[in-house]
Amino acid sequence: MCWGRSGTRHLPLLAAVVAGFFGVPVHMPARAQLTSGMWAYYDFEDATITNVAPDGIDYEVTISGSPQSGFSGGQVNGTDRSTLIVGNAVDLVRSTSDYFSLPIGSGFSAPAENNLAGNFTIAAWHYLAPIPGSSTSNRYFVFEATTNYDVSWGTGTGSDPLTYTAYNAQSGAVSTPLANGAWQHVVHSFSSDGQTSTLDVYVNGERIGGNTAAASGMDFAAIRFGNNRGSATRGWDGMLDEIAIWNRPLSADEAAAAYQLGLDGQALTYVPAGTI
């Protein structure tokens, strides 16, 4: 469990606790501003998939199969899913096509009231259940746009650790291997000047790469979590948690802060007492 870890990454939180005890305000700006521009935040604490962003709206979630929100851990189809990251999670089973979509997009295809206009961030914790055997011909997707891969984060085939790949307007792959049976954190931060779309990819608090593409190529109407675009044949098999979407790009410090909150078992909306 995340609260059993130790190391220097915990020092800022410890400082906040100590300073708060003595009534001294602590400057932790990256963590304090994470709710700024947060359009959607799903913590999956309850049985219903509900947006709990402080200033968010109740998006109409399209559900396939039977995603189990409020999942508190256990054995599922012979795989161990007992380790959680921040409270409860949502559990998705590939064989029953469990996934859900949010009507948030970018570009001409996006709903006018939910148009991210090229500047946005998608973040999530994901846990792919251990795959039986030494390799798999399946691919597993954390998220992807519903009609294309303008935004995308999913695996290739092969053996553990599987390679995950990010795209920016269907171009410029950024890839990294990640182990199954463990929680991993991803942040895709997109910025646009109207001509160029820039993607920065952060995995477990560190930037792993980025790329640029023509801004005109960023055009999607919704984001699907737990499967790929179109016919949805690359379903996730495991847990997701702390999914969030911002209408602005997150900085490197903010991406690291979001990761650290998860390690500390804290929600994205958590700010220690005395933080300014």
Disulfide bonds with the S-S distance in Angstrom:
none
